[in-house]
Amino acid sequence: MASLEVVRSELADSHKDTRLNLQGVLEGGSLTAEQRWGVAVACAFAARNERLKEAMLNEAKKALANPEPVIEDARAAASLMAMNNVYYRFRHMIGKESYSTKRAGLRMNRLAQVLTNKVDFELVCLAVSAINGCEMCMQSHEKVVLDGGLSEDQVHDAVRIASVIHAAAVGLES
């Protein structure tokens, strides 16, 4: 069972900044514990590194009084964004009006079954979209979370976590 400390120790000296940042971004900041660990777990799923995913799941279970809804929403957000980010990034990058008028036809029923709350789920989706590099999705989710009452500081902290989780996955693989 991997812990965050074990994973951090596995990062080579060439990844010292990532090792330090991995600790720093998961402490304090403007996010609630549920937001922080929802983002971290979903981003670990999106980064596709088994050790990092296991460590984030273990840490979330230790840090949260009721981790299961947060973890299940994180899992759902990572999966939905894996699909949507590819589709909408394609539409945006191709830039043809003909594609933007076509119905996506992609099921997203899980959005109506969020276990935590809609705004936090959207924040998690924003962080995963940052990893996946979908401009349209990032803009859409950022608007929803700000309109839902979260702050730019919270958006910023979520994306900082996403960036460090992604860097840690790269560091562990290199």
Secondary structure by P-SEA (a helix, b strand, c coil): cccaaaaaaaccccaaaaaaaaaaaaccccccaaaaaaaaaaaaaaaccaaaaaaaaaaaaaaccccaaaaaaaaaaaaaaaaaaaaaaaaaaacccccccccccccccccccccccaaaaaaaaaaaaaaaccaaaaaaaaaaaaaacccaaaaaaaaaaaaaaaaaaaaaac
